[in-house]
């Protein structure tokens, strides 16, 4: 298991199969600080074949990201995302194999400039 350091705080990633959820889960865990202080971040990848053989990831459109209290420094979150993506468990939906991934539409609101204050 990898241990990451950011500003003297240590983090590792738990990766396991969750039987109640029939899914593979990834969670960064803070090793520094009081127990129960977070971070609470989970990526859940549902199993397409929970009753038949090894884990088979469902398409990326069914993967969920959950976050609760506690903070995750950006470099740790980026390393976590890279680790999950490199696992091979994030798969494209076969029906979308020829479709490009589209970016969300930009907000129509224009933030005020500093001179407007």
ROPAMI-787918 format. One record per atom (N, C-alpha, C): residue in one letter; atom name; x, y, z. Coordinates in nm, 4 decimals. Layout:
<nodes>
node residu A	atome CA	X X	Y Y	Z Z
...
</nodes>
This chain:
<nodes>
node residu X	atome N	X 0.0849	Y -0.1178	Z 0.0000
node residu X	atome CA	X 0.0000	Y 0.0000	Z 0.0000
node residu X	atome C	X 0.0893	Y 0.1238	Z 0.0000
node residu X	atome N	X 0.0512	Y 0.2199	Z -0.0801
node residu X	atome CA	X 0.1253	Y 0.3457	Z -0.0865
node residu X	atome C	X 0.0860	Y 0.4345	Z 0.0305
node residu X	atome N	X 0.1823	Y 0.5078	Z 0.0827
node residu X	atome CA	X 0.1568	Y 0.6097	Z 0.1840
node residu X	atome C	X 0.2045	Y 0.7411	Z 0.1251
node residu X	atome N	X 0.1162	Y 0.8399	Z 0.1266
node residu X	atome CA	X 0.1468	Y 0.9706	Z 0.0722
node residu X	atome C	X 0.1615	Y 1.0704	Z 0.1856
node residu X	atome N	X 0.2509	Y 1.1670	Z 0.1671
node residu X	atome CA	X 0.2754	Y 1.2704	Z 0.2667
node residu X	atome C	X 0.2431	Y 1.4060	Z 0.2075
node residu X	atome N	X 0.1733	Y 1.4890	Z 0.2840
node residu X	atome CA	X 0.1484	Y 1.6270	Z 0.2439
node residu X	atome C	X 0.1549	Y 1.7131	Z 0.3691
node residu X	atome N	X 0.2524	Y 1.8034	Z 0.3733
node residu X	atome CA	X 0.2710	Y 1.8939	Z 0.4872
node residu X	atome C	X 0.2750	Y 1.8196	Z 0.6204
node residu X	atome N	X 0.3422	Y 1.7042	Z 0.6221
node residu X	atome CA	X 0.3575	Y 1.6283	Z 0.7460
node residu X	atome C	X 0.2393	Y 1.5401	Z 0.7818
node residu X	atome N	X 0.1346	Y 1.5397	Z 0.7013
node residu X	atome CA	X 0.0189	Y 1.4520	Z 0.7250
node residu X	atome C	X 0.0289	Y 1.3338	Z 0.6292
node residu X	atome N	X 0.0029	Y 1.2147	Z 0.6818
node residu X	atome CA	X 0.0142	Y 1.0926	Z 0.6030
node residu X	atome C	X -0.1227	Y 1.0402	Z 0.5626
node residu X	atome N	X -0.1291	Y 0.9845	Z 0.4403
node residu X	atome CA	X -0.2524	Y 0.9288	Z 0.3850
node residu X	atome C	X -0.2190	Y 0.7967	Z 0.3161
node residu X	atome N	X -0.3124	Y 0.7018	Z 0.3240
node residu X	atome CA	X -0.3016	Y 0.5797	Z 0.2448
node residu X	atome C	X -0.4392	Y 0.5516	Z 0.1854
node residu X	atome N	X -0.4451	Y 0.4593	Z 0.0897
node residu X	atome CA	X -0.5713	Y 0.4266	Z 0.0249
node residu X	atome C	X -0.6110	Y 0.2841	Z 0.0614
node residu X	atome N	X -0.7331	Y 0.2716	Z 0.1132
node residu X	atome CA	X -0.7913	Y 0.1394	Z 0.1331
node residu X	atome C	X -0.8652	Y 0.1039	Z 0.0049
node residu X	atome N	X -0.8470	Y -0.0181	Z -0.0399
node residu X	atome CA	X -0.9125	Y -0.0673	Z -0.1603
node residu X	atome C	X -0.9662	Y -0.2056	Z -0.1272
node residu X	atome N	X -1.0983	Y -0.2231	Z -0.1395
node residu X	atome CA	X -1.1581	Y -0.3497	Z -0.0968
node residu X	atome C	X -1.2934	Y -0.3720	Z -0.1639
node residu X	atome N	X -1.3369	Y -0.4984	Z -0.1595
node residu X	atome CA	X -1.4693	Y -0.5332	Z -0.2109
node residu X	atome C	X -1.5681	Y -0.5216	Z -0.0963
node residu X	atome N	X -1.6740	Y -0.4456	Z -0.1162
node residu X	atome CA	X -1.7779	Y -0.4265	Z -0.0156
node residu X	atome C	X -1.8947	Y -0.5189	Z -0.0467
node residu X	atome N	X -1.9089	Y -0.6249	Z 0.0332
node residu X	atome CA	X -2.0177	Y -0.7205	Z 0.0094
node residu X	atome C	X -2.1567	Y -0.6580	Z 0.0189
node residu X	atome N	X -2.1832	Y -0.5720	Z 0.1189
node residu X	atome CA	X -2.3186	Y -0.5145	Z 0.1249
node residu X	atome C	X -2.3542	Y -0.4312	Z 0.0013
node residu X	atome N	X -2.2519	Y -0.3711	Z -0.0623
node residu X	atome CA	X -2.2764	Y -0.2855	Z -0.1786
node residu X	atome C	X -2.2556	Y -0.3569	Z -0.3115
node residu X	atome N	X -2.2003	Y -0.4785	Z -0.3087
node residu X	atome CA	X -2.1614	Y -0.5488	Z -0.4325
node residu X	atome C	X -2.0814	Y -0.4540	Z -0.5207
node residu X	atome N	X -1.9755	Y -0.3997	Z -0.4615
node residu X	atome CA	X -1.8967	Y -0.2984	Z -0.5317
node residu X	atome C	X -1.7545	Y -0.2968	Z -0.4778
node residu X	atome N	X -1.6627	Y -0.2492	Z -0.5629
node residu X	atome CA	X -1.5256	Y -0.2258	Z -0.5204
node residu X	atome C	X -1.5185	Y -0.0818	Z -0.4716
node residu X	atome N	X -1.4510	Y -0.0591	Z -0.3595
node residu X	atome CA	X -1.4416	Y 0.0757	Z -0.3053
node residu X	atome C	X -1.2970	Y 0.1160	Z -0.2828
node residu X	atome N	X -1.2714	Y 0.2440	Z -0.3054
node residu X	atome CA	X -1.1417	Y 0.3059	Z -0.2798
node residu X	atome C	X -1.1659	Y 0.4209	Z -0.1827
node residu X	atome N	X -1.0829	Y 0.4296	Z -0.0775
node residu X	atome CA	X -1.0966	Y 0.5361	Z 0.0204
node residu X	atome C	X -0.9587	Y 0.5849	Z 0.0646
node residu X	atome N	X -0.9314	Y 0.7154	Z 0.0504
node residu X	atome CA	X -0.8088	Y 0.7657	Z 0.1117
node residu X	atome C	X -0.8323	Y 0.7784	Z 0.2625
node residu X	atome N	X -0.7342	Y 0.7371	Z 0.3409
node residu X	atome CA	X -0.7475	Y 0.7381	Z 0.4861
node residu X	atome C	X -0.6348	Y 0.8225	Z 0.5443
node residu X	atome N	X -0.6712	Y 0.9159	Z 0.6307
node residu X	atome CA	X -0.5709	Y 0.9962	Z 0.6993
node residu X	atome C	X -0.5084	Y 0.9140	Z 0.8108
node residu X	atome N	X -0.3756	Y 0.9059	Z 0.8117
node residu X	atome CA	X -0.3050	Y 0.8300	Z 0.9139
node residu X	atome C	X -0.2554	Y 0.9194	Z 1.0270
node residu X	atome N	X -0.2639	Y 1.0498	Z 1.0068
node residu X	atome CA	X -0.2161	Y 1.1465	Z 1.1051
node residu X	atome C	X -0.3375	Y 1.2159	Z 1.1657
node residu X	atome N	X -0.3366	Y 1.2364	Z 1.2931
node residu X	atome CA	X -0.4494	Y 1.3024	Z 1.3590
node residu X	atome C	X -0.5345	Y 1.2021	Z 1.4335
node residu X	atome N	X -0.6326	Y 1.2544	Z 1.5027
node residu X	atome CA	X -0.7201	Y 1.1697	Z 1.5842
node residu X	atome C	X -0.8059	Y 1.0791	Z 1.4962
node residu X	atome N	X -0.8297	Y 0.9546	Z 1.5399
node residu X	atome CA	X -0.9179	Y 0.8662	Z 1.4645
node residu X	atome C	X -1.0561	Y 0.9295	Z 1.4465
node residu X	atome N	X -1.1129	Y 0.9077	Z 1.3308
node residu X	atome CA	X -1.2458	Y 0.9598	Z 1.3028
node residu X	atome C	X -1.2495	Y 1.1038	Z 1.2559
node residu X	atome N	X -1.1327	Y 1.1632	Z 1.2279
node residu X	atome CA	X -1.1307	Y 1.3032	Z 1.1837
node residu X	atome C	X -1.1294	Y 1.3163	Z 1.0313
node residu X	atome N	X -1.1315	Y 1.2063	Z 0.9614
node residu X	atome CA	X -1.1393	Y 1.2119	Z 0.8161
node residu X	atome C	X -1.0042	Y 1.2031	Z 0.7497
node residu X	atome N	X -1.0009	Y 1.2155	Z 0.6220
node residu X	atome CA	X -1.1091	Y 1.2560	Z 0.5332
node residu X	atome C	X -1.2075	Y 1.1414	Z 0.5080
node residu X	atome N	X -1.3264	Y 1.1771	Z 0.4644
node residu X	atome CA	X -1.4278	Y 1.0780	Z 0.4311
node residu X	atome C	X -1.4609	Y 1.0916	Z 0.2838
node residu X	atome N	X -1.3864	Y 1.0214	Z 0.2019
node residu X	atome CA	X -1.4030	Y 1.0227	Z 0.0568
node residu X	atome C	X -1.4051	Y 0.8779	Z 0.0111
node residu X	atome N	X -1.5022	Y 0.8443	Z -0.0737
node residu X	atome CA	X -1.5125	Y 0.7074	Z -0.1236
node residu X	atome C	X -1.5495	Y 0.7084	Z -0.2709
node residu X	atome N	X -1.4801	Y 0.6278	Z -0.3496
node residu X	atome CA	X -1.5202	Y 0.5997	Z -0.4866
node residu X	atome C	X -1.5750	Y 0.4572	Z -0.4854
node residu X	atome N	X -1.6979	Y 0.4412	Z -0.5332
node residu X	atome CA	X -1.7650	Y 0.3113	Z -0.5345
node residu X	atome C	X -1.7897	Y 0.2694	Z -0.6786
node residu X	atome N	X -1.7391	Y 0.1516	Z -0.7133
node residu X	atome CA	X -1.7522	Y 0.0986	Z -0.8490
node residu X	atome C	X -1.8376	Y -0.0275	Z -0.8414
node residu X	atome N	X -1.9629	Y -0.0208	Z -0.8882
node residu X	atome CA	X -2.0514	Y -0.1369	Z -0.8785
node residu X	atome C	X -1.9987	Y -0.2562	Z -0.9588
node residu X	atome N	X -2.0296	Y -0.3753	Z -0.9092
node residu X	atome CA	X -1.9889	Y -0.5010	Z -0.9729
node residu X	atome C	X -2.0968	Y -0.5455	Z -1.0706
node residu X	atome N	X -2.0601	Y -0.5664	Z -1.1962
node residu X	atome CA	X -2.1546	Y -0.6105	Z -1.2986
node residu X	atome C	X -2.1925	Y -0.7574	Z -1.2818
node residu X	atome N	X -2.1085	Y -0.8344	Z -1.2127
node residu X	atome CA	X -2.1334	Y -0.9785	Z -1.1962
node residu X	atome C	X -2.1132	Y -1.0197	Z -1.0499
node residu X	atome N	X -2.1931	Y -0.9666	Z -0.9570
node residu X	atome CA	X -2.1682	Y -0.9934	Z -0.8151
node residu X	atome C	X -2.1807	Y -1.1405	Z -0.7757
node residu X	atome N	X -2.2590	Y -1.2175	Z -0.8493
node residu X	atome CA	X -2.2784	Y -1.3582	Z -0.8141
node residu X	atome C	X -2.2033	Y -1.4539	Z -0.9049
node residu X	atome N	X -2.1168	Y -1.3998	Z -0.9922
node residu X	atome CA	X -2.0551	Y -1.4863	Z -1.0928
node residu X	atome C	X -1.9081	Y -1.4523	Z -1.1140
node residu X	atome N	X -1.8222	Y -1.5099	Z -1.0329
node residu X	atome CA	X -1.6795	Y -1.4972	Z -1.0583
node residu X	atome C	X -1.6167	Y -1.3697	Z -1.0082
node residu X	atome N	X -1.5044	Y -1.3310	Z -1.0712
node residu X	atome CA	X -1.4278	Y -1.2154	Z -1.0236
node residu X	atome C	X -1.5010	Y -1.0838	Z -1.0484
node residu X	atome N	X -1.4532	Y -0.9808	Z -0.9807
node residu X	atome CA	X -1.5104	Y -0.8473	Z -0.9948
node residu X	atome C	X -1.5043	Y -0.8008	Z -1.1390
node residu X	atome N	X -1.6180	Y -0.7528	Z -1.1890
node residu X	atome CA	X -1.6281	Y -0.6952	Z -1.3231
node residu X	atome C	X -1.6889	Y -0.5567	Z -1.3072
node residu X	atome N	X -1.6113	Y -0.4510	Z -1.3331
node residu X	atome CA	X -1.6637	Y -0.3162	Z -1.3093
node residu X	atome C	X -1.7776	Y -0.2783	Z -1.4027
node residu X	atome N	X -1.8759	Y -0.2078	Z -1.3465
node residu X	atome CA	X -1.9840	Y -0.1504	Z -1.4268
node residu X	atome C	X -1.9267	Y -0.0266	Z -1.4961
node residu X	atome N	X -1.9973	Y 0.0279	Z -1.5964
node residu X	atome CA	X -1.9470	Y 0.1452	Z -1.6692
node residu X	atome C	X -1.9258	Y 0.2666	Z -1.5776
node residu X	atome N	X -1.8392	Y 0.3559	Z -1.6214
node residu X	atome CA	X -1.8046	Y 0.4750	Z -1.5451
node residu X	atome C	X -1.9271	Y 0.5589	Z -1.5101
node residu X	atome N	X -2.0305	Y 0.5544	Z -1.5926
node residu X	atome CA	X -2.1517	Y 0.6326	Z -1.5643
node residu X	atome C	X -2.2211	Y 0.5861	Z -1.4370
node residu X	atome N	X -2.1851	Y 0.4687	Z -1.3847
node residu X	atome CA	X -2.2463	Y 0.4161	Z -1.2627
node residu X	atome C	X -2.1539	Y 0.4257	Z -1.1414
node residu X	atome N	X -2.0336	Y 0.4755	Z -1.1607
node residu X	atome CA	X -1.9386	Y 0.4937	Z -1.0506
node residu X	atome C	X -1.9805	Y 0.6164	Z -0.9718
node residu X	atome N	X -1.9706	Y 0.6080	Z -0.8385
node residu X	atome CA	X -2.0076	Y 0.7223	Z -0.7552
node residu X	atome C	X -1.8887	Y 0.7699	Z -0.6719
node residu X	atome N	X -1.8910	Y 0.8976	Z -0.6409
node residu X	atome CA	X -1.7915	Y 0.9627	Z -0.5564
node residu X	atome C	X -1.8674	Y 1.0246	Z -0.4402
node residu X	atome N	X -1.8285	Y 0.9896	Z -0.3179
node residu X	atome CA	X -1.8939	Y 1.0444	Z -0.1995
node residu X	atome C	X -1.7903	Y 1.1156	Z -0.1142
node residu X	atome N	X -1.8301	Y 1.2285	Z -0.0576
node residu X	atome CA	X -1.7410	Y 1.3037	Z 0.0308
node residu X	atome C	X -1.8221	Y 1.3557	Z 0.1479
node residu X	atome N	X -1.7586	Y 1.3551	Z 0.2633
node residu X	atome CA	X -1.8222	Y 1.4047	Z 0.3846
node residu X	atome C	X -1.7225	Y 1.4959	Z 0.4543
node residu X	atome N	X -1.7354	Y 1.5123	Z 0.5829
node residu X	atome CA	X -1.6496	Y 1.6060	Z 0.6556
node residu X	atome C	X -1.5026	Y 1.5672	Z 0.6482
node residu X	atome N	X -1.4199	Y 1.6627	Z 0.6755
node residu X	atome CA	X -1.2758	Y 1.6426	Z 0.6649
node residu X	atome C	X -1.2279	Y 1.6952	Z 0.5315
node residu X	atome N	X -1.1048	Y 1.7356	Z 0.5254
node residu X	atome CA	X -1.0500	Y 1.7904	Z 0.4023
node residu X	atome C	X -0.9429	Y 1.7014	Z 0.3445
node residu X	atome N	X -0.9290	Y 1.7077	Z 0.2137
node residu X	atome CA	X -0.8251	Y 1.6337	Z 0.1427
node residu X	atome C	X -0.7445	Y 1.7361	Z 0.0630
node residu X	atome N	X -0.6160	Y 1.7501	Z 0.0900
node residu X	atome CA	X -0.5348	Y 1.8433	Z 0.0112
node residu X	atome C	X -0.5365	Y 1.8041	Z -0.1371
node residu X	atome N	X -0.5359	Y 1.9046	Z -0.2233
node residu X	atome CA	X -0.5428	Y 1.8789	Z -0.3675
node residu X	atome C	X -0.4386	Y 1.7781	Z -0.4152
node residu X	atome N	X -0.3109	Y 1.7872	Z -0.3769
node residu X	atome CA	X -0.2136	Y 1.6878	Z -0.4275
node residu X	atome C	X -0.2496	Y 1.5439	Z -0.3872
node residu X	atome N	X -0.3083	Y 1.5265	Z -0.2694
node residu X	atome CA	X -0.3502	Y 1.3930	Z -0.2252
node residu X	atome C	X -0.4710	Y 1.3479	Z -0.3064
node residu X	atome N	X -0.5683	Y 1.4367	Z -0.3262
node residu X	atome CA	X -0.6862	Y 1.4023	Z -0.4059
node residu X	atome C	X -0.6459	Y 1.3670	Z -0.5487
node residu X	atome N	X -0.5533	Y 1.4441	Z -0.6059
node residu X	atome CA	X -0.5068	Y 1.4172	Z -0.7431
node residu X	atome C	X -0.4387	Y 1.2801	Z -0.7509
node residu X	atome N	X -0.3545	Y 1.2485	Z -0.6522
node residu X	atome CA	X -0.2898	Y 1.1167	Z -0.6482
node residu X	atome C	X -0.3933	Y 1.0062	Z -0.6342
node residu X	atome N	X -0.4960	Y 1.0312	Z -0.5533
node residu X	atome CA	X -0.6042	Y 0.9335	Z -0.5337
node residu X	atome C	X -0.6790	Y 0.9097	Z -0.6647
node residu X	atome N	X -0.7147	Y 1.0169	Z -0.7340
node residu X	atome CA	X -0.7851	Y 1.0039	Z -0.8626
node residu X	atome C	X -0.6984	Y 0.9280	Z -0.9628
node residu X	atome N	X -0.5698	Y 0.9629	Z -0.9699
node residu X	atome CA	X -0.4784	Y 0.8928	Z -1.0609
node residu X	atome C	X -0.4718	Y 0.7446	Z -1.0284
node residu X	atome N	X -0.4665	Y 0.7105	Z -0.8990
node residu X	atome CA	X -0.4597	Y 0.5703	Z -0.8586
node residu X	atome C	X -0.5853	Y 0.4951	Z -0.9009
node residu X	atome N	X -0.7028	Y 0.5541	Z -0.8767
node residu X	atome CA	X -0.8288	Y 0.4889	Z -0.9138
node residu X	atome C	X -0.8367	Y 0.4724	Z -1.0654
node residu X	atome N	X -0.8007	Y 0.5774	Z -1.1398
node residu X	atome CA	X -0.8058	Y 0.5681	Z -1.2864
node residu X	atome C	X -0.7081	Y 0.4641	Z -1.3395
node residu X	atome N	X -0.5904	Y 0.4527	Z -1.2792
node residu X	atome CA	X -0.4902	Y 0.3572	Z -1.3282
node residu X	atome C	X -0.5205	Y 0.2135	Z -1.2869
node residu X	atome N	X -0.6182	Y 0.1935	Z -1.1995
node residu X	atome CA	X -0.6528	Y 0.0585	Z -1.1530
node residu X	atome C	X -0.7157	Y -0.0265	Z -1.2636
node residu X	atome N	X -0.7729	Y 0.0388	Z -1.3641
node residu X	atome CA	X -0.8432	Y -0.0338	Z -1.4696
node residu X	atome C	X -0.9887	Y -0.0598	Z -1.4344
node residu X	atome N	X -1.0331	Y -0.0106	Z -1.3185
node residu X	atome CA	X -1.1708	Y -0.0336	Z -1.2752
node residu X	atome C	X -1.2687	Y 0.0705	Z -1.3270
node residu X	atome N	X -1.2188	Y 0.1764	Z -1.3884
node residu X	atome CA	X -1.3067	Y 0.2759	Z -1.4499
node residu X	atome C	X -1.3128	Y 0.2424	Z -1.5984
node residu X	atome N	X -1.4286	Y 0.1907	Z -1.6401
node residu X	atome CA	X -1.4434	Y 0.1462	Z -1.7792
node residu X	atome C	X -1.5540	Y 0.2249	Z -1.8476
node residu X	atome N	X -1.5358	Y 0.2442	Z -1.9770
node residu X	atome CA	X -1.6344	Y 0.3163	Z -2.0569
node residu X	atome C	X -1.7513	Y 0.2243	Z -2.0878
node residu X	atome N	X -1.8715	Y 0.2805	Z -2.0946
node residu X	atome CA	X -1.9909	Y 0.2062	Z -2.1319
node residu X	atome C	X -1.9749	Y 0.1616	Z -2.2769
node residu X	atome N	X -1.9915	Y 0.0311	Z -2.3059
node residu X	atome CA	X -1.9748	Y -0.0162	Z -2.4443
node residu X	atome C	X -2.0642	Y 0.0573	Z -2.5442
node residu X	atome N	X -2.1819	Y 0.1019	Z -2.5022
node residu X	atome CA	X -2.2722	Y 0.1744	Z -2.5921
node residu X	atome C	X -2.2156	Y 0.3110	Z -2.6283
node residu X	atome N	X -2.1252	Y 0.3639	Z -2.5432
node residu X	atome CA	X -2.0671	Y 0.4957	Z -2.5670
node residu X	atome C	X -1.9276	Y 0.4883	Z -2.6275
node residu X	atome N	X -1.8860	Y 0.3716	Z -2.6725
node residu X	atome CA	X -1.7474	Y 0.3539	Z -2.7155
node residu X	atome C	X -1.7063	Y 0.4459	Z -2.8299
node residu X	atome N	X -1.8005	Y 0.4892	Z -2.9121
node residu X	atome CA	X -1.7647	Y 0.5775	Z -3.0222
node residu X	atome C	X -1.7922	Y 0.7236	Z -2.9929
node residu X	atome N	X -1.8564	Y 0.7497	Z -2.8784
node residu X	atome CA	X -1.8940	Y 0.8869	Z -2.8459
node residu X	atome C	X -1.7859	Y 0.9538	Z -2.7626
node residu X	atome N	X -1.7511	Y 1.0767	Z -2.7999
node residu X	atome CA	X -1.6536	Y 1.1485	Z -2.7172
node residu X	atome C	X -1.7169	Y 1.1877	Z -2.5843
node residu X	atome N	X -1.6362	Y 1.1991	Z -2.4803
node residu X	atome CA	X -1.6857	Y 1.2460	Z -2.3515
node residu X	atome C	X -1.7040	Y 1.3961	Z -2.3634
node residu X	atome N	X -1.8212	Y 1.4447	Z -2.3243
node residu X	atome CA	X -1.8485	Y 1.5869	Z -2.3354
node residu X	atome C	X -1.8277	Y 1.6540	Z -2.2012
node residu X	atome N	X -1.7791	Y 1.7758	Z -2.2071
node residu X	atome CA	X -1.7577	Y 1.8546	Z -2.0866
node residu X	atome C	X -1.8905	Y 1.9158	Z -2.0450
node residu X	atome N	X -1.9112	Y 1.9370	Z -1.9141
node residu X	atome CA	X -2.0331	Y 2.0046	Z -1.8699
node residu X	atome C	X -2.0372	Y 2.1467	Z -1.9257
node residu X	atome N	X -2.1592	Y 2.1961	Z -1.9451
node residu X	atome CA	X -2.1731	Y 2.3320	Z -1.9975
node residu X	atome C	X -2.1193	Y 2.4318	Z -1.8973
node residu X	atome N	X -2.0566	Y 2.5348	Z -1.9485
node residu X	atome CA	X -2.0027	Y 2.6401	Z -1.8625
node residu X	atome C	X -2.1169	Y 2.7181	Z -1.7995
node residu X	atome N	X -2.0936	Y 2.7699	Z -1.6820
node residu X	atome CA	X -2.1929	Y 2.8513	Z -1.6135
node residu X	atome C	X -2.2192	Y 2.9774	Z -1.6943
node residu X	atome N	X -2.3430	Y 3.0195	Z -1.6958
node residu X	atome CA	X -2.3783	Y 3.1413	Z -1.7683
node residu X	atome C	X -2.3520	Y 3.2652	Z -1.6850
node residu X	atome N	X -2.3256	Y 3.2488	Z -1.5561
node residu X	atome CA	X -2.2969	Y 3.3623	Z -1.4707
node residu X	atome C	X -2.1547	Y 3.4096	Z -1.4934
node residu X	atome N	X -2.1383	Y 3.5376	Z -1.4938
node residu X	atome CA	X -2.0051	Y 3.5962	Z -1.5043
node residu X	atome C	X -1.9675	Y 3.6472	Z -1.3667
node residu X	atome N	X -1.8565	Y 3.6006	Z -1.3120
node residu X	atome CA	X -1.8197	Y 3.6496	Z -1.1793
node residu X	atome C	X -1.7873	Y 3.7976	Z -1.1848
node residu X	atome N	X -1.8164	Y 3.8684	Z -1.0744
node residu X	atome CA	X -1.7861	Y 4.0120	Z -1.0735
node residu X	atome C	X -1.6361	Y 4.0330	Z -1.0769
node residu X	atome N	X -1.5948	Y 4.1405	Z -1.1405
node residu X	atome CA	X -1.4525	Y 4.1704	Z -1.1431
node residu X	atome C	X -1.4137	Y 4.2383	Z -1.0128
node residu X	atome N	X -1.2868	Y 4.2409	Z -0.9829
node residu X	atome CA	X -1.2397	Y 4.3038	Z -0.8597
node residu X	atome C	X -1.2702	Y 4.4537	Z -0.8572
node residu X	atome N	X -1.2819	Y 4.5140	Z -0.9736
node residu X	atome CA	X -1.3088	Y 4.6563	Z -0.9808
node residu X	atome C	X -1.4541	Y 4.6915	Z -0.9479
node residu X	atome N	X -1.5440	Y 4.5919	Z -0.9450
node residu X	atome CA	X -1.6843	Y 4.6148	Z -0.9161
node residu X	atome C	X -1.7130	Y 4.6244	Z -0.7677
node residu X	atome N	X -1.6159	Y 4.5957	Z -0.6828
node residu X	atome CA	X -1.6404	Y 4.5916	Z -0.5376
node residu X	atome C	X -1.6519	Y 4.7295	Z -0.4782
</nodes>
